[in-house]
Amino acid sequence: MSEPLIKQVAADIDSQGKGLKPGAIGLIGSVVVGVASTAPAYSLAASLGFVVATGGGELLAGVKAPAIILLAFVPMYFIAQAYKELNEADPDCGTTFTWASRAFGSITGWMGGWGIIISDIIVMSNLAYIAGQYSFTFIGGFGLPAVAALASNVWLSTIVGLLWIAVMTYICYRGIEVSARLQYALLGFEVVLLLLFAIIALARVAGGDGESYSVGFSLDWLDPVGLDFGGVIAPALLTAIFIYWGWDSAVAVNEETSNPAKTPGRAAVLSTVLLLLTYLLVTIATISFAGVGTKGIGLGNPDNSGDVFSVMAPAVFGGGVVGHILQVLFAATILTSASASTQTTILPTARTSLSMAVHKALPSHFARIHPRFLTPTWSTIGMGVVSAALFLAFTLISQGLLASLIASLGLMIAFYYGLTGLACVWFYRNTLLSNVRNFVFRGLFPFLGFVMLAVIFVYGLIQYAAPDWTQDPTTGKDVTIFGIGATAVVGVVGLLIGFVLMGIWWLRNASYFRGEVIPRGAFLEDKPLDGPAPVA
């Protein structure tokens, strides 16, 4: 196909759109989607313990966990700026897939899309399991201890988790506006309870009413100096990056927002800043109240690493009627956090696969849109079905392997976030020196974000490969594959599977891979020196 004809095909696709409902949500709605996707309460509950210490109880960041939260924000902010700049040029719901395809070509772009899809599918397993567990915990809080005890039953929690996937898939199927309205309620409840938890914890410590191992806050907690990079900072940062991960959902719904070129990027940047403020406050309060020891509710206790909040809530909120009510509501916060994130994880994945299908990088079925709800049909339902199947399969195989799979998410996130940062630099390379603003926001910040994530990826992979990095929660034994830490193996294999699937589709339909649909470098020609790139 000739070069002019290739560009005409791409222009036709861009001008026709994908059938999604335009102008369905505004800036606030986009920010809510971005913040809710990170599941703040759940992410902190499930991950903060692993920033403080390893699963075996050996300290990592310890009391300097807030410094790690600060450090992790830096590449997140830099990459959020890359998303903002790229979205101004090409507000496509495929995000990394589309941008990397235009910057580096079809193979790199396809793998960028795969990085998003595999990350979201994997995290759904953990979100669903947490939602299943906390469903029993929440109901049991109303004077039904026998029901609360069912939270420890793996299969019952799995069954309820599968039901949550089904419910949230249906809500996403019904439309972006229904999804956004639900998120307003769920996120508002979650944030209020998190702030209340942090304020009460800090007040108890300040008033001498904390635990015997509680410790007062020190500014030194915000200083990472003295921490070993390879052994502490890199692996802790990969976990902290997982805590922030999800804000890019605000950009994935770009074609359904008012002012698609501007609103999503602003929402992404705002989301990262709001997350930083929330995470810093809650992290400081949690460490101050519980300490980092290995006894009791200490964050270094390996028995608490999987959920630091459930063991802290009774001590923070105290007994009595009010304390019990707050404990029940706080348990509900983890439930609403996990369930809300289940929903907002489906949204970006469905839109990534939709964009890939529209651009002929996936089967055309995934490009189908519901005529009434204006949502992806096959992409949404497919995301729910595949997530449920993987969740069930890994529950059958091994809880330890499931834990390793989830722990490997940091590698996949670093991969596609870093790729987006590099794509931004290359995409705008001809205009970086036109003014200071372009150099900083289109060049310096995205490049630094890429470099930081690349270094973290390599060092983290080395640590994850250690045979004793992950232990099976039921047996306590190391989880390895061929003598290598399972977390490293499943992380790398998860990405490599993308090459296999890409090869299969390439053999069936090579038009995308020949550059006939998304021409490489299409936006680099005739582009204004100080403005966004024109649509191809």
PyMOL commands that set and color helices and strands:
alter all, ss='L'
color gray80, all
select helices_A, chain A and resi 3-16+27-37+40-52+62-89+96-104+106-140+145-152+154-174+176-206+219-222+229-244+249-252+254-256+263-290+302-304+308-317+320-358+364-367+378-397+399-407+409-427+436-464+486-508+522-524
alter helices_A, ss='H'
color red, helices_A
select strands_A, chain A and resi 480-481+484-485
alter strands_A, ss='S'
color yellow, strands_A
deselect
rebuild
show_as cartoon
